[in-house]
Amino acid sequence: MPQNVDADFTGGVLTFTGDATVAEYQALLASVTLTSQAPGLKAVSFTVTDAQDNVSTLPAGTVVTVAALPVAVAPLVVVLPTAVGAVGEATTVSPVVVIADLDSSHLGSATVTVEDWAAATPPRWCRRMSTPTSPVEC
């Protein structure tokens, strides 16, 4: 947690307050975990407020699936549902990809399918150097 940021958890709401950079808050929010004793879907939303007290216009939401584990569990892949880019510019398809396989630490393959392929330029496979804010190398 950033040095000047405090955390408070009350009534199901986790609030971080204090001065930190956007990158520090991004890393902090990305580190939040949830532990549940009951299976089901858990809705989670995020809002942020800048140093001028402007609150994010729309909360960012996600759903956490808490599964009761059978003997064998299929892997689950979750991606950030929206990407925005300009025509003719390379756009990261999903800046956030989370893969969970609760009973294995290895995968055998992955597939990316582009709908409306005729209108798309063949995708290039790029990699982020080390962190979500690092430059991308193609």
CYANA upper distance limits for C-alpha pairs under 8 A (distance plus 0.5 A):
  1 MET  CA      5 VAL  CA      7.32
  1 MET  CA     28 LEU  CA      6.80
  2 PRO  CA     20 ALA  CA      7.17
  2 PRO  CA     24 GLU  CA      7.09
  2 PRO  CA     28 LEU  CA      8.35
  4 ASN  CA     18 GLY  CA      5.98
  4 ASN  CA     19 ASP  CA      6.42
  4 ASN  CA     20 ALA  CA      7.32
  5 VAL  CA     16 PHE  CA      6.86
  5 VAL  CA     17 THR  CA      5.86
  5 VAL  CA     18 GLY  CA      4.73
  5 VAL  CA     19 ASP  CA      6.88
  5 VAL  CA     20 ALA  CA      7.52
  6 ASP  CA     16 PHE  CA      6.07
  6 ASP  CA     17 THR  CA      5.90
  6 ASP  CA     18 GLY  CA      6.84
  7 ALA  CA     14 LEU  CA      7.46
  7 ALA  CA     15 THR  CA      6.16
  7 ALA  CA     16 PHE  CA      5.03
  7 ALA  CA     17 THR  CA      7.07
  8 ASP  CA     14 LEU  CA      6.23
  8 ASP  CA     15 THR  CA      5.75
  8 ASP  CA     16 PHE  CA      7.05
  9 PHE  CA     13 VAL  CA      6.08
  9 PHE  CA     14 LEU  CA      4.89
  9 PHE  CA     15 THR  CA      6.87
 10 THR  CA     14 LEU  CA      7.15
 19 ASP  CA     51 ALA  CA      8.13
 20 ALA  CA     24 GLU  CA      6.52
 20 ALA  CA     25 TYR  CA      7.06
 21 THR  CA     25 TYR  CA      6.85
 22 VAL  CA     26 GLN  CA      6.51
 23 ALA  CA     27 ALA  CA      6.66
 23 ALA  CA    133 THR  CA      8.07
 24 GLU  CA     28 LEU  CA      6.57
 25 TYR  CA     29 LEU  CA      6.55
 26 GLN  CA     30 ALA  CA      6.62
 27 ALA  CA     31 SER  CA      6.76
 28 LEU  CA     32 VAL  CA      7.39
 36 SER  CA     66 VAL  CA      7.61
 38 ALA  CA     66 VAL  CA      7.78
 38 ALA  CA     68 ALA  CA      8.44
 39 PRO  CA     65 THR  CA      8.09
 39 PRO  CA     66 VAL  CA      5.24
 39 PRO  CA     67 ALA  CA      5.55
 39 PRO  CA     68 ALA  CA      6.12
 40 GLY  CA     65 THR  CA      6.43
 40 GLY  CA     66 VAL  CA      5.66
 40 GLY  CA     67 ALA  CA      7.04
 41 LEU  CA     63 VAL  CA      6.83
 41 LEU  CA     64 VAL  CA      6.20
 41 LEU  CA     65 THR  CA      5.21
 41 LEU  CA     66 VAL  CA      6.69
 42 LYS  CA     63 VAL  CA      6.02
 42 LYS  CA     64 VAL  CA      5.49
 42 LYS  CA     65 THR  CA      6.88
 42 LYS  CA     66 VAL  CA      7.95
 43 ALA  CA     61 GLY  CA      7.72
 43 ALA  CA     62 THR  CA      6.55
 43 ALA  CA     63 VAL  CA      5.03
 43 ALA  CA     64 VAL  CA      6.88
 44 VAL  CA     61 GLY  CA      6.20
 44 VAL  CA     62 THR  CA      5.87
 44 VAL  CA     63 VAL  CA      6.42
 44 VAL  CA     64 VAL  CA      7.80
 45 SER  CA     59 PRO  CA      6.56
 45 SER  CA     60 ALA  CA      5.93
 45 SER  CA     61 GLY  CA      4.67
 45 SER  CA     62 THR  CA      6.76
 46 PHE  CA     59 PRO  CA      5.92
 46 PHE  CA     60 ALA  CA      5.56
 46 PHE  CA     61 GLY  CA      6.78
 47 THR  CA     55 VAL  CA      7.59
 47 THR  CA     56 SER  CA      6.28
 47 THR  CA     58 LEU  CA      7.93
 47 THR  CA     59 PRO  CA      5.41
 47 THR  CA     60 ALA  CA      7.04
 48 VAL  CA     55 VAL  CA      6.30
 48 VAL  CA     56 SER  CA      5.93
 49 THR  CA     53 ASP  CA      6.08
 49 THR  CA     54 ASN  CA      5.87
 49 THR  CA     55 VAL  CA      4.77
 49 THR  CA     56 SER  CA      6.65
 50 ASP  CA     54 ASN  CA      5.93
 50 ASP  CA     55 VAL  CA      7.15
 69 LEU  CA     73 VAL  CA      7.41
 72 ALA  CA    103 ASP  CA      7.38
 73 VAL  CA    101 ASP  CA      7.59
 73 VAL  CA    102 LEU  CA      7.08
 73 VAL  CA    103 ASP  CA      6.77
 74 ALA  CA    101 ASP  CA      7.12
 75 PRO  CA     99 ILE  CA      7.56
 75 PRO  CA    100 ALA  CA      6.19
 75 PRO  CA    101 ASP  CA      4.74
 75 PRO  CA    102 LEU  CA      7.66
 76 LEU  CA     99 ILE  CA      6.21
 76 LEU  CA    100 ALA  CA      5.71
 76 LEU  CA    101 ASP  CA      6.78
 77 VAL  CA     97 VAL  CA      7.63
 77 VAL  CA     98 VAL  CA      6.26
 77 VAL  CA     99 ILE  CA      4.96
 77 VAL  CA    100 ALA  CA      6.95
 78 VAL  CA     97 VAL  CA      6.36
 78 VAL  CA     98 VAL  CA      5.68
 78 VAL  CA     99 ILE  CA      6.90
 79 VAL  CA     94 SER  CA      6.62
 79 VAL  CA     95 PRO  CA      8.41
 79 VAL  CA     96 VAL  CA      6.11
 79 VAL  CA     97 VAL  CA      5.02
 79 VAL  CA     98 VAL  CA      6.81
 80 LEU  CA     94 SER  CA      6.07
 80 LEU  CA     95 PRO  CA      7.23
 80 LEU  CA     96 VAL  CA      5.77
 80 LEU  CA     97 VAL  CA      7.17
 81 PRO  CA     94 SER  CA      7.82
 82 THR  CA     94 SER  CA      7.62
 83 ALA  CA     91 THR  CA      7.95
 83 ALA  CA     92 THR  CA      7.53
 83 ALA  CA     93 VAL  CA      6.43
 83 ALA  CA     94 SER  CA      6.62
 83 ALA  CA     95 PRO  CA      8.33
 84 VAL  CA     91 THR  CA      7.51
 85 GLY  CA     89 GLU  CA      7.21
 85 GLY  CA     90 ALA  CA      7.79
 85 GLY  CA     91 THR  CA      5.71
 86 ALA  CA     90 ALA  CA      8.42
 86 ALA  CA     91 THR  CA      8.12
 95 PRO  CA    132 PRO  CA      8.24
101 ASP  CA    105 SER  CA      7.27
114 VAL  CA    120 ALA  CA      8.45
116 ASP  CA    120 ALA  CA      7.38
117 TRP  CA    121 THR  CA      8.23
124 ARG  CA    138 CYS  CA      7.77
125 TRP  CA    138 CYS  CA      7.03
126 CYS  CA    136 VAL  CA      7.04
126 CYS  CA    137 GLU  CA      6.15
126 CYS  CA    138 CYS  CA      4.73
127 ARG  CA    136 VAL  CA      6.12
127 ARG  CA    137 GLU  CA      5.95
127 ARG  CA    138 CYS  CA      6.90
128 ARG  CA    132 PRO  CA      7.56
128 ARG  CA    134 SER  CA      6.68
128 ARG  CA    135 PRO  CA      6.51
128 ARG  CA    136 VAL  CA      4.85
128 ARG  CA    137 GLU  CA      6.69
129 MET  CA    134 SER  CA      6.21
129 MET  CA    135 PRO  CA      6.56
129 MET  CA    136 VAL  CA      6.52
129 MET  CA    137 GLU  CA      7.22
130 SER  CA    134 SER  CA      6.51
